[in-house]
């Protein structure tokens, strides 16, 4: 965690939308870029379980973006993570999820941007897609500003306006009920393309996209007023825990194919005693002298040929697993550990650690989940929360033992988490801050392996 820097007030900008697709991500990135030009330290956050938006935030800010989530994490954890991450920042930019009040259920704001803004006592800047409305925008502003009296909508940004005359009509209609902080013209060339799991990744975007968004923000948004409207008292930072001396080395698969990691998960492993060693399953051999491996989610299907071609990595991972080496894999990591990845046009042999293959495309699986461990790498009796978001499915082979009981936010129940020796692979992305004991249990299993206590695959 960053060191304490100042006790001055903090500007905290919650970028919320009336609905998905209004331009929250582009505006958040432009704000981060424009504020950094003022030599301000900007700490980004994302409400919800998304991995891709935080990658863009990190590219724009130069700092890891943090996920805040009212379903996966309790209020105290969200407050503590926010306070710790902003301790050395001048500004926090918090990008919301979906529409302002959209969350995991219809009867409450659970899991929504509104819930998080209230938990953290933050003002909201509402983004409206004004492309096809004028006076009607005033009704939207009024409705969103008054729907929940416990929420403070501190300002509005109009997106996709047709010009100054169009923006003037909306300003006249709103009549100062909520400050309009700026009006952005439509900029088709800056709309980021999407694919089956969300936006394209930062390395796929044009090199200057953050600078161009920052230019747009500087030209059309009153940044001084925005910062003034979003000032809050700086939260007290939790007491920092002593940094442990690393006792194990855990390889973290990280490249274009595997890039879905919560920053908190990696830090919790370090706090539990792990030295994290990044490597690319596309390009690199497996690092030497590892005591464990963590393979997150991502897009293995887009790099299947390269992953299959790097036999130095797949062979070494298969051998590591066979000798009892602990491996934790989520979603795309599960696909990589399987025997084959079956795409529409081809089949690619991968690690062959798990006794089945996976195939794409498959029906979308998306849900918040709570898991209870019944064995496996983490041991029995733990609960943790996370989410499912995938378009692949298991195909053929033989069954592996389950080590999770899983329940979705909709109430659906199943057994999940595939266990083989010291390998645990699951489609569930867990947020380890929902139960840090899992990070400690993984490191403990790595320590036992390092000390010669096995658990070889059979």
C-alpha positions in Angstrom: 0.0 0.0 0.0 1.2 3.6 -0.7 2.7 5.6 2.1 0.8 8.4 3.8 1.4 11.6 1.9 -0.9 14.4 3.1 -3.9 15.1 5.3 -5.4 17.7 2.9 -8.9 17.3 1.4 -9.3 14.8 -1.4 -11.4 15.3 -4.6 -13.3 12.1 -5.3 -15.2 12.0 -8.7 -17.7 9.2 -9.1 -18.4 9.0 -12.8 -21.9 7.5 -13.1 -24.2 7.1 -16.1 -27.9 7.1 -16.7 -27.3 3.7 -18.3 -24.6 1.6 -19.9 -23.0 3.0 -23.1 -23.2 6.7 -22.2 -19.4 7.1 -22.3 -18.4 6.6 -18.6 -15.1 4.9 -19.5 -14.0 7.4 -22.0 -14.9 10.3 -19.7 -13.1 8.7 -16.8 -10.0 8.1 -18.8 -10.1 11.6 -20.1 -10.4 13.0 -16.6 -7.5 10.9 -15.4 -5.3 12.1 -18.2 -6.4 15.8 -17.9 -5.8 15.8 -14.1 -2.4 14.2 -14.4 -1.4 17.0 -16.7 -2.0 19.3 -13.7 0.7 17.2 -11.8 -2.0 15.6 -9.6 -1.7 12.1 -8.4 -4.9 10.3 -9.5 -6.1 7.0 -8.0 -8.6 5.2 -10.1 -11.3 2.8 -9.0 -14.0 0.7 -10.8 -17.3 -0.2 -9.2 -18.2 -3.8 -9.9 -16.3 -6.9 -10.9 -14.9 -5.7 -14.2 -11.3 -6.4 -15.1 -10.9 -4.5 -18.4 -11.9 -1.0 -17.4 -9.3 -1.1 -14.6 -6.6 -2.0 -17.1 -7.4 1.2 -19.1 -7.4 3.1 -15.8 -4.0 1.8 -14.9 -2.6 2.7 -18.3 -4.0 6.3 -18.0 -3.0 6.9 -14.3 0.2 4.9 -13.9 -1.3 3.3 -10.8 -3.2 0.0 -10.3 -6.9 0.6 -10.4 -9.0 -0.9 -7.5 -12.3 -2.7 -7.7 -15.0 -1.6 -5.2 -18.0 -3.8 -5.0 -21.1 -3.8 -2.7 -21.9 -7.5 -3.4 -18.5 -9.1 -3.3 -17.1 -7.0 -0.4 -18.6 -5.7 2.8 -18.9 -2.0 3.6 -15.9 -2.0 6.0 -13.7 -3.7 3.4 -14.6 -1.1 0.7 -14.0 1.7 3.1 -10.7 0.3 4.2 -9.5 -0.3 0.6 -10.6 3.1 -0.6 -8.8 4.9 2.3 -5.6 2.9 1.9 -5.4 3.4 -1.9 -6.1 7.2 -1.7 -3.7 7.9 1.1 -1.1 9.4 -1.2 -3.4 10.7 -4.0 -4.8 14.1 -4.8 -7.8 12.9 -6.7 -9.8 9.7 -6.9 -11.7 8.9 -10.1 -14.3 6.2 -9.5 -15.9 4.8 -12.6 -19.4 3.4 -12.0 -21.0 0.3 -13.4 -24.0 0.2 -15.8 -26.6 2.9 -14.8 -26.3 4.7 -11.5 -28.9 2.6 -9.7 -28.3 -0.7 -11.5 -27.0 -3.6 -9.4 -27.5 -7.2 -8.6 -31.3 -6.9 -7.9 -34.3 -4.8 -8.7 -35.6 -4.2 -5.2 -32.5 -2.4 -3.9 -29.3 -0.7 -5.0 -27.2 -3.7 -3.9 -24.0 -3.8 -6.0 -24.7 -0.5 -7.8 -22.7 2.7 -8.2 -25.3 4.5 -6.0 -24.7 2.0 -3.2 -21.0 2.5 -3.4 -21.3 6.3 -3.5 -23.4 6.2 -0.3 -21.1 3.7 1.4 -18.1 6.0 0.8 -20.1 9.2 1.2 -19.0 10.5 -2.2 -20.6 13.0 -4.6 -21.7 11.7 -8.0 -21.1 13.3 -11.4 -23.8 12.0 -13.7 -23.1 11.4 -17.4 -26.0 11.8 -19.8 -26.0 10.8 -23.5 -27.6 13.9 -24.9 -27.3 12.9 -28.5 -31.1 12.6 -29.2 -32.7 14.8 -26.5 -32.9 18.4 -25.4 -35.4 19.7 -22.8 -36.1 16.0 -21.9 -32.6 16.0 -20.4 -33.9 18.1 -17.5 -36.4 15.4 -16.6 -33.5 12.8 -16.5 -31.4 15.1 -14.3 -34.3 15.8 -12.0 -35.2 12.1 -11.7 -31.7 10.9 -11.1 -31.0 13.7 -8.6 -34.1 13.1 -6.5 -34.7 9.3 -6.8 -32.7 8.6 -3.7 -32.5 11.5 -1.2 -29.4 9.9 0.5 -27.4 10.3 -2.7 -25.7 13.6 -3.8 -25.6 14.3 -7.5 -23.1 17.1 -7.5 -22.9 17.8 -11.3 -23.8 16.6 -14.8 -21.6 16.0 -17.9 -23.5 16.1 -21.2 -22.1 13.7 -23.8 -22.6 13.6 -27.5 -24.1 17.1 -27.8 -24.7 18.5 -31.3 -23.0 21.8 -30.6 -23.2 24.8 -28.4 -26.9 25.6 -29.3 -27.9 22.1 -28.4 -26.0 22.3 -25.1 -27.6 25.7 -24.4 -31.1 24.3 -24.7 -30.3 21.7 -22.1 -28.7 24.2 -19.8 -31.8 26.4 -20.0 -34.1 23.4 -19.3 -32.0 22.3 -16.3 -31.9 25.9 -15.1 -29.2 25.3 -12.5 -31.0 22.6 -10.5 -27.8 20.6 -10.8 -24.5 22.2 -12.1 -23.7 21.2 -15.7 -20.0 20.9 -15.7 -19.5 20.6 -19.4 -20.8 19.3 -22.7 -18.8 17.0 -24.9 -19.3 16.7 -28.7 -19.7 13.4 -30.4 -16.2 11.9 -31.2 -16.7 8.7 -33.1 -13.0 8.2 -33.5 -12.6 7.9 -29.8 -15.3 5.3 -29.1 -13.4 2.2 -28.0 -14.4 -1.1 -29.8 -15.8 -4.0 -27.9 -15.7 -7.8 -28.1 -17.4 -10.7 -26.4 -16.1 -9.9 -22.8 -16.0 -6.1 -23.0 -13.8 -3.4 -24.4 -10.6 -4.0 -26.3 -7.5 -4.0 -24.1 -5.2 -0.9 -23.7 -2.4 -2.3 -26.0 -5.0 -2.7 -28.8 -6.1 1.0 -28.7 -4.4 3.8 -30.7 -1.3 4.9 -28.8 -2.5 8.4 -28.1 -6.1 7.6 -27.0 -5.7 8.9 -23.4 -4.1 12.1 -24.6 -6.9 12.7 -27.1 -9.6 12.1 -24.5 -7.8 14.4 -22.1 -7.7 17.1 -24.8 -11.5 16.8 -25.1 -12.0 17.0 -21.4 -9.8 20.1 -21.0 -11.6 21.9 -23.9 -15.2 21.2 -22.8 -15.3 20.4 -19.0 -14.9 23.0 -16.2 -12.2 21.0 -14.3 -11.8 23.6 -11.6 -15.5 23.5 -10.7 -15.5 19.7 -11.0 -12.7 19.4 -8.5 -14.4 21.9 -6.1 -17.8 20.1 -6.3 -16.1 16.8 -5.5 -14.1 17.7 -2.5 -14.4 15.4 0.5 -12.7 15.0 3.9 -9.8 12.6 3.4 -10.6 9.3 5.0 -8.4 8.1 7.8 -6.0 5.5 6.5 -6.0 2.1 8.3 -2.8 1.2 10.2 -0.4 -0.4 7.8 0.5 -4.0 8.5 4.2 -5.0 8.7 5.6 -6.1 5.3 6.5 -9.8 5.6 9.7 -11.3 4.3 8.7 -13.5 1.3 8.8 -17.2 2.0 7.7 -18.6 -1.4 7.9 -17.7 -5.0 4.6 -17.7 -7.0 4.6 -17.4 -10.8 1.9 -15.1 -12.1 0.9 -15.7 -15.7 0.5 -12.2 -17.1 0.4 -11.1 -20.7 -2.2 -10.4 -23.5 -3.8 -13.8 -22.9 -3.9 -13.6 -19.1 -4.6 -10.1 -17.7 -7.7 -10.4 -15.5 -6.4 -9.9 -11.9 -7.7 -7.9 -9.0 -4.9 -5.7 -7.7 -6.0 -6.6 -4.2 -5.6 -10.3 -4.9 -2.0 -9.9 -5.8 -1.2 -7.7 -2.9 -2.9 -10.1 -0.4 -0.7 -12.9 -1.7 2.4 -10.6 -1.1 1.1 -9.8 2.4 0.7 -13.5 3.1 4.4 -14.0 2.2 4.6 -14.5 -1.5 7.2 -13.1 -3.9 5.3 -12.7 -7.2 7.2 -13.6 -10.4 5.4 -12.6 -13.6 5.8 -14.5 -16.8 4.2 -14.7 -20.2 2.7 -18.1 -21.2 2.7 -16.7 -24.8 6.5 -16.0 -24.9 8.3 -17.2 -21.9 9.4 -20.5 -20.3 8.1 -21.2 -16.8 10.4 -19.3 -14.3 12.7 -21.4 -12.2 12.4 -22.2 -8.5 8.6 -21.6 -8.2 6.6 -22.9 -5.3 3.2 -22.1 -6.8 1.5 -20.7 -9.9 -1.4 -18.3 -10.3 -3.1 -18.2 -13.7 -5.9 -15.6 -14.0 -8.5 -15.0 -16.6 -8.2 -13.2 -19.9 -8.4 -14.1 -23.6 -6.6 -17.4 -24.2 -8.9 -18.0 -27.2 -7.4 -15.0 -29.0 -3.9 -16.4 -28.5 -4.5 -20.1 -28.7 -2.0 -20.8 -31.4 0.8 -18.9 -29.6 0.0 -20.6 -26.3 -0.1 -24.0 -27.9 3.2 -23.3 -29.6 5.0 -22.4 -26.4 5.6 -26.0 -25.4 8.4 -25.0 -23.0 5.7 -23.4 -20.8 2.9 -26.0 -21.2 5.3 -28.9 -20.6 6.8 -27.3 -17.5 3.4 -26.5 -16.0 2.2 -30.0 -16.6 5.4 -31.4 -14.9 5.1 -28.9 -12.1 1.5 -30.0 -11.4 2.5 -33.7 -11.6 5.1 -33.3 -8.9 2.5 -31.7 -6.5 3.2 -28.0 -7.3 0.2 -25.8 -6.2 -1.6 -24.1 -9.1 -4.6 -21.8 -8.7 -6.4 -21.0 -12.0 -9.4 -18.9 -12.8 -11.6 -19.0 -15.9 -9.1 -18.4 -18.8 -6.5 -20.1 -16.5 -8.8 -23.1 -16.3 -9.0 -23.2 -20.1 -5.2 -23.1 -20.3 -4.8 -26.0 -17.9 -7.2 -28.2 -19.9 -6.2 -30.7 -22.5 -7.4 -28.8 -25.5 -9.1 -25.5 -26.4 -11.7 -26.2 -29.1 -12.6 -23.2 -31.2 -15.0 -23.1 -34.2 -12.3 -23.7 -36.7 -9.5 -25.5 -34.9 -8.4 -27.4 -31.8 -5.3 -26.3 -29.8 -3.5 -28.6 -27.4 -2.6 -26.8 -24.2 -1.3 -27.8 -20.8 -3.2 -31.1 -20.3 -3.2 -30.8 -16.5 -7.0 -31.1 -16.2 -8.6 -34.3 -17.6 -11.0 -32.4 -19.9 -11.1 -29.9 -22.7 -12.9 -26.6 -23.1 -14.7 -25.2 -26.1 -16.0 -21.8 -27.5 -18.3 -20.3 -28.2 -20.8 -21.3 -25.5 -23.7 -19.5 -23.8 -22.7 -16.6 -21.7 -22.5 -17.3 -18.0 -22.6 -14.2 -15.8 -23.5 -13.9 -12.1 -22.1 -12.9 -8.8 -21.2 -16.0 -6.8 -20.4 -17.1 -3.3 -18.4 -20.3 -2.9 -17.9 -22.5 0.1 -14.8 -24.7 0.0 -15.2 -28.4 0.7 -11.5 -29.3 0.1 -8.9 -28.6 -2.4 -6.0 -26.1 -2.4 -7.7 -23.7 0.1 -8.9 -26.4 2.5 -12.5 -26.9 3.7 -14.8 -24.5 5.5 -14.0 -21.2 3.8 -16.5 -18.9 2.1 -15.6 -16.2 -0.5 -17.3 -14.1 -3.1 -16.6 -13.4 -6.7 -18.3 -13.6 -10.1 -18.7 -15.7 -13.3 -18.3 -14.2 -16.7 -17.4 -16.6 -19.5 -18.4 -17.9 -22.9 -16.6 -21.2 -22.8 -17.6 -24.6 -21.4 -16.1 -27.9 -20.5 -16.1 -30.5 -23.2 -15.4 -34.2 -23.1 -12.8 -36.0 -21.0 -13.4 -37.3 -17.5 -14.6 -35.6 -14.4 -12.4 -34.0 -11.8 -13.4 -33.8 -8.1 -15.2 -30.7 -7.0 -14.0 -28.6 -4.1 -16.5 -25.7 -4.1 -20.2 -25.5 -3.4 -21.3 -22.5 -5.4 -24.4 -20.3 -5.2 -25.1 -17.4 -7.5 -26.8 -14.1 -6.6 -29.9 -15.5 -8.3 -30.0 -18.5 -5.9 -28.8 -21.1 -8.4 -26.6 -23.8 -6.7 -24.0 -26.2 -8.1 -20.7 -27.8 -7.4 -17.7 -26.2 -9.0 -13.9 -25.8 -8.5 -12.0 -28.7 -10.1 -9.4 -30.3 -7.9 -6.6 -32.6 -9.0 -3.6 -33.0 -6.6 -2.6 -29.5 -5.6 -4.3 -27.9 -8.6 -7.5 -25.9 -8.2 -9.2 -24.6 -11.4 -12.5 -22.8 -11.5 -14.6 -20.6 -13.7 -15.2 -18.3 -10.7 -13.1 -15.2 -10.3 -12.7 -14.7 -6.6 -12.0 -11.4 -4.9 -9.7 -12.6 -2.1 -10.4 -9.4 0.0 -13.8 -11.1 0.6 -11.8 -13.7 2.6 -8.0 -13.0 2.9 -7.6 -16.4 4.5 -7.7 -17.9 1.0 -4.5 -16.0 0.1 -2.9 -17.3 3.3 -4.0 -20.8 2.6 -2.5 -20.7 -0.9 0.8 -19.4 0.4 0.8 -22.1 3.1 0.3 -24.8 0.5 3.2 -23.4 -1.4 5.4 -23.4 1.7 4.5 -27.0 2.3 5.4 -27.9 -1.3 8.7 -26.0 -0.9 9.4 -28.0 2.3 8.8 -31.3 0.5 5.2 -32.0 1.5 3.7 -33.0 -1.8 0.2 -33.9 -3.0 1.1 -35.4 -6.4 -1.6 -35.8 -9.0 -3.0 -39.2 -9.5 
